[in-house]
Amino acid sequence: MDDNVLFDDEIFDISSESEASDSSDDDENLELILDIDLRHKNAHYLDQTIPQYSNELFLDHFRVSRHVAMSIADKFANSIYYSTNRSGCYGKLSAQDVIYIFLWFAGHQTASYRDVGDRFDVTISTIFRIIRRVTYFLSNLSPEVITWPTQLEKEDIAAHFNRKGFPGVIGAIDGSHIKIDKPSDDPDSYMNRKSFYSIQIQTVCDHNLLIRDIFVGFPGSVHDSRVFRNSTLCATLQQKCVNFHLLGDSGYPLLTNLLTPFRDRGQLSRAQTNYNVALATNRYIIEHCFGLLKQKYRQLYHVKLRNVRDIVHFIRACCVLHNLALKDDVPLNQNDIGHQNEVVLGDLWDNNDEDPDEIPDDRNGVQKRNDIVNILNIRCIHIRQSKNVCNGSGKTV
């Protein structure tokens, strides 16, 4: 198994690894080369400027509310990842300061270590350590923050999707590519079909865009179906879903608990087309979720951390922040969601080459899909009949 692949039930401890990294020759060279004096700007940004921010401005800059930031800082202060001997120009950095620095970095696409150090009046080598320590701290919070829905939550989620026209759904699944720099080890495996280096993240989200499952770490060249096949979710899907199901595009196998569209080769019936439209309309929440995640934590547009394992944990850390922000009930900024509102049927069909090891369609999945086709078709007939209006002569229009 590739050590660079982080499976969704695997959590790493930074207590020894980070200290070794902090004392490595590379870090010493980084400090010698890059620790130039950045203290001529924003000398009081942490202690004077941020406290004056309105709640709206704070959210705009740090991507979470003050309440969430303080809650994270409290947990961080009591963790093994917070070291009190790291200091800026005005003394020791508090846990709150460290979290502010990380949040700023994660939320700004073009923020380099130099930019962040300049803004917060902290040396670049300290920024390097902060990013790494908070990354692993947040990543290790994922089991308590990214959770599968309870039975009551499943029923609530399914009720929402049923009102939206598709019965039995508790989430949508899809993958996304996170752009990275060329890795030093096995770079060809990270080159995806769009010709850039990437790491894949497979995500399940619910109707509120809350992430319910993540699986991150496979190189960009790997087919979606293979990523799914190697995830813990694949092995536990029936146990987790029971009588419910997820919605996916054609890159996923048709299973009892994972429904996919009919492939349109020009032969679909009206009922099958209606099914595809309903699936596309409801599955698109996962596109909204990825759009919101990347717009809020814009480093995810191109992660430039130095090794693949750190990148994997950074992606996971941003997913943790995403959920913490949503659970805080802060209204969504439409600018953060981006232009994700148009449902495109073409998005249902995965454009990857066929995977030779693709999981075959499950017989029970085929039957379940056909049953739902019939349910949706009956609903459509009732809707059309209810819209017919008598014109007074006994005819309908």
C-alpha positions as CSV (number, residue, x, y, z in Angstrom):
1,M,0.0,0.0,0.0
2,D,1.3,3.4,-0.9
3,D,2.2,5.4,2.2
4,N,1.0,8.6,0.5
5,V,-2.5,7.3,0.3
6,L,-4.5,8.3,3.3
7,F,-7.5,6.0,3.8
8,D,-10.5,7.4,5.6
9,D,-10.1,5.4,8.7
10,E,-6.4,6.2,9.1
11,I,-5.2,9.1,11.3
12,F,-1.5,10.0,11.7
13,D,0.2,11.4,14.8
14,I,2.3,14.5,14.3
15,S,3.9,14.4,17.8
16,S,7.0,12.7,16.6
17,E,6.8,13.3,12.9
18,S,6.5,17.1,13.2
19,E,9.3,17.4,15.6
20,A,11.6,15.4,13.3
21,S,10.5,17.7,10.4
22,D,11.0,20.8,12.5
23,S,14.6,19.8,13.2
24,S,15.4,18.6,9.7
25,D,18.1,20.1,7.5
26,D,15.4,21.3,5.0
27,D,13.6,23.3,7.7
28,E,16.9,24.8,8.9
29,N,17.7,25.8,5.4
30,L,14.3,27.3,5.0
31,E,14.7,29.3,8.1
32,L,18.2,30.6,7.1
33,I,17.1,31.5,3.6
34,L,13.6,32.9,4.1
35,D,13.6,34.4,7.6
36,I,14.0,37.9,6.4
37,D,12.6,40.8,8.5
38,L,8.9,41.1,7.7
39,R,8.0,43.1,10.8
40,H,7.6,46.5,9.1
41,K,4.0,45.8,8.2
42,N,0.8,45.0,10.2
43,A,2.7,45.0,13.5
44,H,-0.5,45.0,15.5
45,Y,-2.8,43.1,13.2
46,L,-3.4,40.3,15.7
47,D,-3.8,42.3,18.8
48,Q,-5.5,45.5,17.5
49,T,-6.9,45.1,14.0
50,I,-8.7,41.7,14.3
51,P,-10.6,42.6,17.5
52,Q,-12.1,45.6,15.7
53,Y,-13.5,43.5,12.9
54,S,-17.3,43.2,12.7
55,N,-18.7,39.7,12.7
56,E,-19.3,39.9,8.9
57,L,-15.8,41.2,8.2
58,F,-14.3,38.5,10.4
59,L,-16.2,35.8,8.6
60,D,-15.1,37.2,5.2
61,H,-11.4,37.1,6.2
62,F,-11.3,33.9,8.2
63,R,-14.1,31.8,6.6
64,V,-15.6,30.8,10.0
65,S,-17.4,32.8,12.7
66,R,-15.6,34.2,15.7
67,H,-17.4,31.6,17.8
68,V,-16.1,28.7,15.7
69,A,-12.6,30.2,15.6
70,M,-12.5,30.5,19.4
71,S,-13.9,27.0,19.9
72,I,-11.1,25.6,17.6
73,A,-8.5,27.7,19.5
74,D,-9.6,26.3,22.8
75,K,-9.3,22.7,21.6
76,F,-6.0,23.5,20.0
77,A,-4.6,25.0,23.2
78,N,-5.2,21.7,25.0
79,S,-3.7,19.5,22.3
80,I,-0.3,18.1,21.7
81,Y,0.0,20.3,18.6
82,Y,0.2,23.6,20.4
83,S,3.7,24.5,21.3
84,T,4.1,27.6,23.5
85,N,7.7,28.3,22.6
86,R,6.9,29.6,19.1
87,S,6.9,33.4,19.1
88,G,6.3,36.4,16.9
89,C,7.9,39.8,17.2
90,Y,5.8,40.8,20.2
91,G,6.0,37.7,22.3
92,K,4.6,34.2,22.4
93,L,1.8,33.4,20.0
94,S,-1.4,32.4,21.7
95,A,-3.5,29.4,20.5
96,Q,-6.0,31.9,19.1
97,D,-3.3,33.7,17.2
98,V,-2.1,30.4,15.7
99,I,-5.6,29.5,14.5
100,Y,-6.1,32.9,13.0
101,I,-2.9,32.5,11.0
102,F,-4.0,29.1,9.7
103,L,-7.5,30.2,8.8
104,W,-6.1,33.2,6.9
105,F,-3.8,31.0,4.9
106,A,-6.4,28.3,4.2
107,G,-8.9,30.9,3.0
108,H,-6.8,32.9,0.6
109,Q,-5.8,31.3,-2.7
110,T,-2.7,33.4,-3.4
111,A,-1.5,33.6,0.2
112,S,2.2,32.5,0.3
113,Y,4.1,31.9,3.6
114,R,5.7,35.3,2.9
115,D,2.3,37.0,2.6
116,V,1.0,35.4,5.7
117,G,4.2,36.2,7.7
118,D,4.0,39.8,6.5
119,R,0.4,40.2,7.6
120,F,0.8,38.6,11.0
121,D,4.3,39.8,11.7
122,V,5.7,36.3,12.1
123,T,8.8,34.7,10.6
124,I,8.3,32.3,7.6
125,S,9.7,29.3,9.4
126,T,7.2,29.9,12.2
127,I,4.4,30.1,9.6
128,F,5.6,26.8,8.1
129,R,5.4,25.1,11.5
130,I,2.0,26.6,12.3
131,I,0.5,25.4,9.0
132,R,1.7,21.9,9.6
133,R,0.7,21.6,13.2
134,V,-2.8,23.0,12.7
135,T,-3.3,20.9,9.6
136,Y,-2.7,17.7,11.6
137,F,-4.7,19.0,14.6
138,L,-7.8,19.7,12.4
139,S,-7.3,16.5,10.4
140,N,-7.4,14.4,13.6
141,L,-10.7,16.0,14.5
142,S,-12.4,14.5,11.5
143,P,-13.9,11.4,13.2
144,E,-15.9,13.7,15.5
145,V,-16.8,16.3,12.9
146,I,-17.3,14.3,9.7
147,T,-19.9,11.7,10.7
148,W,-22.4,9.5,9.0
149,P,-26.0,10.5,9.7
150,T,-27.9,8.8,12.5
151,Q,-31.2,7.0,11.8
152,L,-33.2,10.2,12.7
153,E,-31.0,12.3,10.5
154,K,-31.4,9.8,7.6
155,E,-35.1,10.1,7.9
156,D,-34.9,13.9,7.9
157,I,-32.5,13.9,4.9
158,A,-34.7,11.4,3.0
159,A,-37.8,13.5,3.6
160,H,-36.1,16.5,2.1
161,F,-35.0,14.7,-1.0
162,N,-38.5,13.1,-1.3
163,R,-40.0,16.6,-1.4
164,K,-37.5,17.4,-4.1
165,G,-38.7,14.5,-6.2
166,F,-36.5,11.5,-5.4
167,P,-37.3,9.0,-2.7
168,G,-35.0,7.3,-0.3
169,V,-31.9,9.5,-0.7
170,I,-29.5,10.3,2.2
171,G,-26.8,11.9,0.2
172,A,-24.9,12.4,-3.0
173,I,-21.4,11.1,-3.8
174,D,-18.7,12.4,-6.2
175,G,-15.0,13.0,-6.5
176,S,-13.0,16.1,-7.1
177,H,-9.3,16.7,-8.1
178,I,-7.2,19.0,-5.9
179,K,-4.4,20.5,-7.9
180,I,-0.9,20.1,-6.5
181,D,2.7,20.7,-7.6
182,K,4.6,17.9,-9.3
183,P,5.4,15.3,-6.6
184,S,8.9,14.0,-6.2
185,D,7.8,10.4,-6.0
186,D,6.0,8.7,-8.9
187,P,4.8,12.0,-10.5
188,D,3.2,10.3,-13.5
189,S,0.5,8.6,-11.3
190,Y,-0.6,12.1,-10.1
191,M,-1.1,13.4,-13.6
192,N,-4.9,13.3,-14.3
193,R,-6.8,13.2,-17.6
194,K,-6.9,17.0,-17.6
195,S,-3.1,17.2,-17.7
196,F,-2.4,18.6,-14.2
197,Y,-1.1,16.9,-11.1
198,S,-3.8,16.2,-8.5
199,I,-4.9,14.3,-5.5
200,Q,-8.5,13.0,-5.4
201,I,-11.1,13.5,-2.8
202,Q,-14.3,11.4,-2.7
203,T,-17.1,13.0,-0.7
204,V,-20.6,12.3,0.4
205,C,-22.7,15.2,1.4
206,D,-26.3,15.7,2.6
207,H,-29.0,18.2,1.6
208,N,-27.4,20.9,3.8
209,L,-24.0,20.5,2.1
210,L,-22.6,18.9,5.2
211,I,-19.8,16.4,4.5
212,R,-20.8,13.0,5.7
213,D,-17.9,10.9,4.5
214,I,-14.5,11.6,2.9
215,F,-11.9,9.5,1.3
216,V,-8.8,11.4,0.2
217,G,-5.3,10.5,-1.1
218,F,-5.5,8.6,-4.3
219,P,-3.4,10.0,-7.2
220,G,-5.1,11.9,-10.0
221,S,-4.7,9.3,-12.6
222,V,-6.9,6.7,-10.8
223,H,-10.4,6.1,-12.1
224,D,-13.3,7.2,-9.9
225,S,-14.7,3.7,-9.6
226,R,-11.3,2.4,-8.4
227,V,-11.2,5.1,-5.8
228,F,-14.6,4.1,-4.6
229,R,-13.8,0.4,-4.7
230,N,-10.9,1.0,-2.3
231,S,-12.8,3.2,0.1
232,T,-14.1,2.0,3.4
233,L,-17.5,3.4,2.3
234,C,-17.7,0.8,-0.5
235,A,-17.2,-2.1,2.0
236,T,-19.7,-0.7,4.5
237,L,-22.3,0.9,2.2
238,Q,-25.1,-1.5,2.8
239,Q,-24.5,-1.4,6.6
240,K,-24.5,2.4,6.5
241,C,-27.4,3.0,4.2
242,V,-29.7,-0.1,5.0
243,N,-32.9,0.8,3.0
244,F,-31.7,4.2,1.9
245,H,-29.3,5.1,-1.0
246,L,-26.8,7.6,-2.3
247,L,-26.9,9.3,-5.7
248,G,-23.9,9.2,-8.0
249,D,-23.0,9.8,-11.6
250,S,-22.0,7.1,-14.2
251,G,-18.5,6.9,-12.8
252,Y,-19.9,4.8,-10.0
253,P,-21.4,1.3,-10.1
254,L,-25.2,0.8,-9.8
255,L,-25.7,-0.8,-6.4
256,T,-28.7,-1.4,-4.1
257,N,-27.5,1.6,-2.0
258,L,-25.9,3.7,-4.8
259,L,-28.2,4.7,-7.7
260,T,-26.7,6.0,-11.0
261,P,-28.3,7.3,-14.2
262,F,-29.2,5.4,-17.3
263,R,-26.7,5.9,-20.0
264,D,-28.3,7.8,-22.8
265,R,-27.5,6.2,-26.2
266,G,-30.7,7.6,-27.7
267,Q,-32.9,4.7,-26.6
268,L,-34.3,6.0,-23.3
269,S,-38.0,5.9,-22.6
270,R,-39.7,9.0,-21.2
271,A,-39.9,7.5,-17.8
272,Q,-36.1,6.7,-17.8
273,T,-35.4,10.3,-18.9
274,N,-37.6,11.6,-16.1
275,Y,-35.6,9.5,-13.7
276,N,-32.3,10.9,-15.0
277,V,-33.6,14.4,-14.6
278,A,-34.7,13.8,-11.1
279,L,-31.3,12.2,-10.2
280,A,-29.4,15.1,-11.8
281,T,-31.4,17.7,-9.9
282,N,-30.9,16.0,-6.6
283,R,-27.3,14.8,-7.1
284,Y,-26.1,18.3,-7.9
285,I,-25.8,19.2,-4.2
286,I,-22.4,17.5,-4.2
287,E,-21.2,20.0,-6.9
288,H,-22.5,22.8,-4.6
289,C,-20.6,21.2,-1.7
290,F,-17.3,21.1,-3.6
291,G,-17.9,24.6,-4.9
292,L,-18.5,26.0,-1.4
293,L,-15.5,24.0,0.0
294,K,-13.1,25.4,-2.5
295,Q,-14.4,28.9,-2.5
296,K,-14.2,29.2,1.3
297,Y,-10.8,27.5,1.6
298,R,-9.2,28.7,-1.6
299,Q,-5.8,27.1,-1.1
300,L,-7.7,24.0,-2.3
301,Y,-7.6,25.4,-5.8
302,H,-3.9,24.6,-5.8
303,V,-2.3,23.2,-2.7
304,K,1.5,24.0,-2.7
305,L,2.5,22.2,0.5
306,R,5.7,20.3,0.2
307,N,4.8,16.6,0.6
308,V,1.8,14.5,-0.4
309,R,1.0,13.3,3.1
310,D,0.8,16.9,4.4
311,I,-1.4,17.8,1.4
312,V,-3.8,14.9,2.2
313,H,-4.2,16.0,5.8
314,F,-4.6,19.7,4.7
315,I,-7.5,18.7,2.5
316,R,-9.1,16.8,5.3
317,A,-8.5,19.7,7.6
318,C,-10.4,22.0,5.2
319,C,-13.3,19.6,5.2
320,V,-13.4,19.7,9.0
321,L,-13.5,23.5,8.8
322,H,-16.3,23.3,6.2
323,N,-18.5,21.2,8.6
324,L,-17.7,23.3,11.6
325,A,-18.7,26.4,9.7
326,L,-22.0,24.9,8.5
327,K,-22.9,23.5,11.9
328,D,-22.6,27.1,13.2
329,D,-25.6,28.0,11.1
330,V,-23.9,31.0,9.5
331,P,-25.9,32.0,6.4
332,L,-24.2,30.9,3.2
333,N,-22.6,33.6,1.1
334,Q,-23.8,33.0,-2.5
335,N,-20.4,34.3,-3.7
336,D,-18.8,31.4,-1.9
337,I,-21.0,28.8,-3.6
338,G,-20.0,30.1,-7.0
339,H,-21.8,29.4,-10.3
340,Q,-23.1,26.0,-9.3
341,N,-26.8,26.4,-9.8
342,E,-27.4,25.1,-13.3
343,V,-28.2,21.4,-13.5
344,V,-26.5,19.9,-16.5
345,L,-27.6,16.4,-17.5
346,G,-24.2,15.9,-19.2
347,D,-22.5,16.1,-15.8
348,L,-24.1,12.8,-15.0
349,W,-21.9,10.9,-17.4
350,D,-18.3,10.4,-16.2
351,N,-15.8,11.2,-18.9
352,N,-13.1,9.0,-17.7
353,D,-12.0,6.1,-19.8
354,E,-13.7,2.8,-18.9
355,D,-12.2,1.1,-15.8
356,P,-11.3,-2.5,-16.7
357,D,-11.9,-3.5,-13.1
358,E,-15.2,-1.7,-12.8
359,I,-17.7,-3.2,-10.4
360,P,-20.6,-4.7,-12.4
361,D,-24.2,-3.4,-11.9
362,D,-25.8,-5.1,-9.0
363,R,-29.0,-7.0,-9.8
364,N,-30.8,-5.7,-6.8
365,G,-29.6,-2.2,-7.7
366,V,-31.1,-2.6,-11.2
367,Q,-34.4,-3.7,-9.7
368,K,-34.4,-0.8,-7.2
369,R,-33.7,1.7,-10.0
370,N,-36.5,0.3,-12.1
371,D,-38.9,0.5,-9.1
372,I,-38.0,4.2,-8.6
373,V,-38.5,4.8,-12.4
374,N,-42.0,3.6,-12.0
375,I,-42.6,5.6,-8.8
376,L,-41.4,8.8,-10.5
377,N,-43.4,8.1,-13.6
378,I,-46.6,7.7,-11.6
379,R,-45.9,11.0,-9.9
380,C,-45.3,12.7,-13.2
381,I,-48.6,11.4,-14.6
382,H,-50.5,12.6,-11.5
383,I,-48.8,16.0,-11.8
384,R,-49.7,16.3,-15.5
385,Q,-53.3,15.3,-14.7
386,S,-53.6,17.8,-11.9
387,K,-52.5,20.6,-14.3
388,N,-55.1,19.8,-16.9
389,V,-57.8,22.5,-16.7
390,C,-61.3,22.0,-18.2
391,N,-62.0,24.7,-20.8
392,G,-65.8,24.6,-20.2
393,S,-66.6,22.3,-23.2
394,G,-65.6,19.1,-21.6
395,K,-62.2,19.1,-23.2
396,T,-58.9,19.5,-21.5
397,V,-56.1,21.8,-22.5
